[in-house]
């Protein structure tokens, strides 16, 4: 009798495991079906092709945008690239890397790059857009915010209240500049302002070069303000007021595509339920390195 029970339990476990794997496979198949598209890179389509790269959200890294731009830039079947922007900007260095890749594609690869600003194309995102051949934005889009910001929380008073002391050992006067447990010294204030002013000058020069404007004209409006797409057109910060569809039609015409172009988007790195259960999920979890990234930084960011 005990042997029969053990056999029964074994078959229950095998059957339950098989059922679980079946359900897992069905969920994975449904997920892949819903998230696949015939207009992604690697799938063939009819008509001549325009690559579409999304610059979405706060820019914390130049990837995957730079890699996607490079891939389309090297593909001779891609006649032009549309950078679809919906971003308030982000890190200075990350924004600059994307800017340089757009500039390289335009100048070295002779690939036409057009920007379509959706809801927001501000600060670092506008920095990137300024390198393109042409900028479209909706009438109500938010455009501009030419400037640099660095900020952090000073919790020195909280430490005093809790009777805690921040202990720092350093090798130079400016090594712990931006320490959130205390105020900046006058020398540190001047030092930080000098860095910000230098980055600001780079931003202004990039916009002046990309938009064929005088540096002094750009500097006169580079006060951190944003404008609507309609206002930005009058200020020569964009070329045309229009939505993504208008941008596609104009871009197709500019590269002599007759008829409806095929829009090609980069392949996405899809994660199935099985990947999340059995794969490395560390990148989805907070860690010390990610927390340190949120410390003192310099940003081309509209806030």
C-alpha positions as CSV (number, residue, x, y, z in Angstrom):
1,X,0.0,0.0,0.0
2,X,2.8,2.6,0.8
3,X,4.5,1.7,-2.5
4,X,1.2,2.4,-4.4
5,X,0.8,5.7,-2.7
6,X,4.4,6.7,-3.6
7,X,3.8,5.8,-7.3
8,X,0.5,7.9,-7.2
9,X,2.4,10.9,-5.7
10,X,5.1,10.6,-8.3
11,X,2.6,10.6,-11.2
12,X,0.8,13.6,-9.6
13,X,4.1,15.5,-9.5
14,X,5.0,14.6,-13.1
15,X,1.5,15.6,-14.3
16,X,1.6,18.8,-12.4
17,X,5.0,19.7,-13.7
18,X,4.0,19.0,-17.3
19,X,0.9,21.1,-16.9
20,X,3.0,24.0,-15.4
21,X,5.4,23.8,-18.4
22,X,2.5,23.7,-20.8
23,X,0.9,26.9,-19.3
24,X,4.4,28.6,-19.3
25,X,4.8,27.8,-23.0
26,X,1.4,29.2,-23.8
27,X,2.0,32.4,-21.9
28,X,5.4,32.8,-23.6
29,X,3.9,32.2,-27.1
30,X,1.1,34.7,-26.5
31,X,3.7,37.3,-25.2
32,X,5.9,36.9,-28.3
33,X,2.9,37.1,-30.6
34,X,1.6,40.3,-29.1
35,X,5.1,41.9,-29.1
36,X,6.2,40.9,-32.5
37,X,5.8,43.1,-35.6
38,X,6.6,42.7,-39.3
39,X,8.1,46.2,-39.4
40,X,11.1,45.4,-37.2
41,X,14.6,45.0,-38.5
42,X,15.2,41.6,-39.8
43,X,11.8,41.2,-41.4
44,X,11.4,42.1,-45.1
45,X,8.7,44.5,-46.2
46,X,7.4,46.0,-49.4
47,X,8.5,49.5,-50.5
48,X,11.6,51.5,-49.8
49,X,12.6,51.7,-46.2
50,X,13.0,54.4,-43.5
51,X,14.5,53.5,-40.1
52,X,12.7,54.7,-37.0
53,X,14.6,55.0,-33.7
54,X,12.8,56.0,-30.5
55,X,14.5,58.4,-28.0
56,X,12.1,58.0,-25.2
57,X,12.2,59.0,-21.5
58,X,15.1,60.4,-19.5
59,X,18.5,59.8,-21.2
60,X,20.7,57.9,-18.7
61,X,22.7,56.0,-21.3
62,X,23.5,56.5,-25.0
63,X,22.5,52.9,-25.5
64,X,20.6,51.4,-27.2
65,X,19.9,54.5,-29.3
66,X,23.5,54.9,-30.6
67,X,23.7,51.2,-31.5
68,X,20.4,51.4,-33.3
69,X,21.5,54.5,-35.2
70,X,24.8,52.8,-36.2
71,X,22.9,49.8,-37.5
72,X,20.6,51.8,-39.7
73,X,23.5,54.0,-40.8
74,X,25.4,51.0,-42.1
75,X,22.3,49.5,-43.9
76,X,22.2,50.7,-47.5
77,X,18.6,49.7,-47.8
78,X,17.6,52.3,-45.2
79,X,17.2,55.5,-47.1
80,X,16.7,57.8,-44.1
81,X,16.4,57.7,-40.3
82,X,13.6,59.3,-38.2
83,X,14.5,59.9,-34.6
84,X,11.2,59.8,-32.8
85,X,11.7,62.0,-29.7
86,X,9.7,62.1,-26.5
87,X,12.3,63.0,-23.8
88,X,13.0,65.8,-21.3
89,X,16.8,65.2,-21.8
90,X,19.1,63.6,-19.3
91,X,22.8,63.1,-18.6
92,X,25.3,65.5,-20.3
93,X,27.7,62.8,-21.6
94,X,25.0,60.4,-22.7
95,X,23.2,63.2,-24.6
96,X,26.5,64.2,-26.3
97,X,27.2,60.6,-27.4
98,X,23.8,60.4,-29.2
99,X,24.3,63.9,-30.6
100,X,27.7,62.9,-32.1
101,X,26.3,59.8,-33.7
102,X,23.5,61.8,-35.4
103,X,26.1,64.3,-36.6
104,X,28.4,61.5,-37.8
105,X,25.6,59.8,-39.8
106,X,24.6,63.1,-41.4
107,X,28.1,64.3,-42.2
108,X,30.2,61.1,-42.8
109,X,27.6,58.6,-43.8
110,X,25.5,61.1,-45.8
111,X,22.4,59.5,-44.3
112,X,19.5,61.8,-43.8
113,X,18.4,62.0,-40.2
114,X,15.1,63.8,-39.3
115,X,13.7,64.4,-35.8
116,X,10.0,64.1,-35.0
117,X,9.3,65.6,-31.5
118,X,6.2,64.1,-30.0
119,X,5.2,65.5,-26.5
120,X,8.6,66.7,-25.3
121,X,12.0,67.4,-26.9
122,X,13.8,69.4,-24.3
123,X,17.3,70.0,-23.0
124,X,19.5,67.0,-23.8
125,X,16.9,65.6,-26.3
126,X,16.9,69.0,-28.1
127,X,20.7,68.9,-28.0
128,X,20.5,65.6,-29.9
129,X,17.8,67.0,-32.3
130,X,20.0,70.0,-33.2
131,X,22.4,67.7,-35.0
132,X,19.8,66.4,-37.5
133,X,18.9,67.5,-41.0
134,X,15.4,68.6,-40.1
135,X,13.2,68.9,-37.0
136,X,9.4,68.4,-36.8
137,X,7.3,69.1,-33.7
138,X,3.6,69.2,-33.0
139,X,2.1,72.6,-32.3
140,X,1.7,71.8,-28.6
141,X,5.0,69.9,-28.2
142,X,7.5,71.2,-25.5
143,X,10.8,72.3,-27.1
144,X,13.9,74.0,-25.8
145,X,15.2,74.2,-22.2
146,X,18.8,75.0,-23.4
147,X,20.8,74.8,-20.2
148,X,22.6,72.6,-17.6
149,X,21.5,71.6,-14.1
150,X,23.2,69.8,-11.2
151,X,21.4,69.3,-8.0
152,X,21.4,67.0,-4.9
153,X,19.8,66.9,-1.5
154,X,21.7,68.4,1.5
155,X,20.8,66.3,4.5
156,X,23.4,67.9,6.8
157,X,20.7,69.2,9.2
158,X,19.2,65.7,9.4
159,X,22.5,64.2,10.4
160,X,22.9,66.8,13.1
161,X,19.4,66.1,14.4
162,X,20.2,62.4,14.5
163,X,23.6,63.1,16.2
164,X,25.5,61.5,13.3
165,X,28.7,62.7,11.8
166,X,29.9,62.4,8.2
167,X,33.5,61.3,8.2
168,X,35.5,62.0,5.0
169,X,39.2,61.3,4.3
170,X,40.4,62.9,1.1
171,X,43.6,63.8,-0.9
172,X,42.6,67.1,-2.3
173,X,40.5,70.2,-1.5
174,X,37.9,69.4,-4.1
175,X,37.7,65.6,-3.8
176,X,34.4,65.5,-2.0
177,X,32.8,68.5,-3.7
178,X,29.1,68.0,-3.7
179,X,29.1,66.1,-0.4
180,X,25.4,66.1,0.5
181,X,26.1,66.3,4.2
182,X,27.4,69.9,4.0
183,X,27.1,73.2,2.1
184,X,29.5,74.0,-0.7
185,X,32.4,76.2,0.1
186,X,32.8,79.4,-2.0
187,X,35.7,77.8,-3.8
188,X,33.7,74.7,-4.5
189,X,30.8,76.8,-5.7
190,X,33.0,78.6,-8.2
191,X,34.5,75.2,-9.3
192,X,31.1,73.6,-10.0
193,X,29.8,76.7,-11.7
194,X,32.9,76.6,-14.0
195,X,32.1,73.1,-15.0
196,X,28.4,73.9,-15.7
197,X,29.4,77.0,-17.7
198,X,31.7,75.0,-19.8
199,X,29.0,72.4,-20.6
200,X,26.5,75.2,-21.2
201,X,28.9,76.7,-23.8
202,X,29.1,73.3,-25.6
203,X,25.3,73.1,-25.7
204,X,25.0,76.6,-27.1
205,X,27.7,76.0,-29.7
206,X,26.1,72.8,-30.8
207,X,22.7,74.4,-31.3
208,X,24.2,77.3,-33.1
209,X,26.1,75.0,-35.5
210,X,23.2,72.6,-36.1
211,X,20.5,75.3,-36.6
212,X,22.8,77.7,-38.6
213,X,22.2,80.4,-36.0
214,X,24.6,82.9,-34.4
215,X,26.0,81.9,-31.0
216,X,24.8,85.1,-29.4
217,X,21.3,84.6,-30.7
218,X,21.2,81.1,-29.2
219,X,22.7,82.4,-25.9
220,X,20.0,85.1,-25.7
221,X,17.3,82.4,-25.5
222,X,19.3,79.8,-23.6
223,X,17.8,80.6,-20.2
224,X,16.2,77.2,-19.5
225,X,12.8,78.1,-20.8
226,X,10.7,75.8,-23.0
227,X,8.4,76.8,-25.8
228,X,5.6,75.2,-27.7
229,X,6.3,73.8,-31.2
230,X,4.5,76.7,-32.7
231,X,6.7,79.2,-30.8
232,X,9.8,77.2,-31.5
233,X,9.1,77.4,-35.3
234,X,9.1,81.2,-35.1
235,X,12.4,81.1,-33.1
236,X,14.0,78.8,-35.8
237,X,14.5,76.0,-33.2
238,X,12.5,73.6,-35.4
239,X,11.9,73.5,-39.1
240,X,8.3,72.4,-39.4
241,X,5.1,72.1,-37.3
242,X,3.7,68.7,-37.9
243,X,3.1,65.2,-36.4
244,X,5.0,62.0,-37.0
245,X,2.9,61.2,-40.1
246,X,3.8,64.5,-41.7
247,X,7.5,63.9,-40.8
248,X,7.3,60.5,-42.6
249,X,5.8,61.9,-45.7
250,X,8.3,64.8,-45.9
251,X,11.3,62.5,-45.2
252,X,10.2,60.0,-47.9
253,X,9.9,62.8,-50.4
254,X,13.3,64.2,-49.5
255,X,15.0,60.9,-50.3
256,X,13.0,60.3,-53.5
257,X,10.8,57.5,-52.1
258,X,7.7,57.2,-54.3
259,X,4.7,55.7,-52.7
260,X,4.3,54.5,-49.1
261,X,7.7,53.8,-47.4
262,X,8.2,50.8,-45.2
263,X,9.0,51.9,-41.6
264,X,11.6,49.7,-40.0
265,X,12.2,49.7,-36.2
266,X,15.0,48.0,-34.4
267,X,14.5,44.5,-33.1
268,X,13.6,44.5,-29.4
269,X,15.3,42.4,-26.8
270,X,12.2,40.4,-25.7
271,X,12.0,38.9,-22.3
272,X,9.7,35.9,-21.9
273,X,8.3,34.7,-18.6
274,X,10.7,31.8,-18.7
275,X,13.7,34.3,-19.1
276,X,12.6,36.1,-16.0
277,X,12.2,32.9,-14.0
278,X,15.4,31.2,-15.1
279,X,17.6,34.0,-16.4
280,X,19.7,36.8,-14.8
281,X,17.3,39.3,-13.4
282,X,19.9,41.4,-11.6
283,X,19.6,44.3,-14.0
284,X,16.0,44.7,-13.0
285,X,16.9,45.0,-9.3
286,X,18.4,48.0,-7.5
287,X,22.1,47.7,-6.5
288,X,24.8,49.8,-5.1
289,X,26.1,50.8,-8.5
290,X,22.7,52.0,-9.7
291,X,22.2,53.9,-6.5
292,X,25.5,55.7,-6.9
293,X,24.5,56.7,-10.4
294,X,21.8,58.8,-8.8
295,X,24.4,60.8,-6.8
296,X,25.7,64.1,-8.0
297,X,25.6,64.5,-11.7
298,X,25.4,67.1,-14.5
299,X,22.3,67.0,-16.7
300,X,20.8,68.6,-19.8
301,X,17.4,68.0,-18.3
302,X,14.1,69.9,-18.2
303,X,12.5,69.5,-14.8
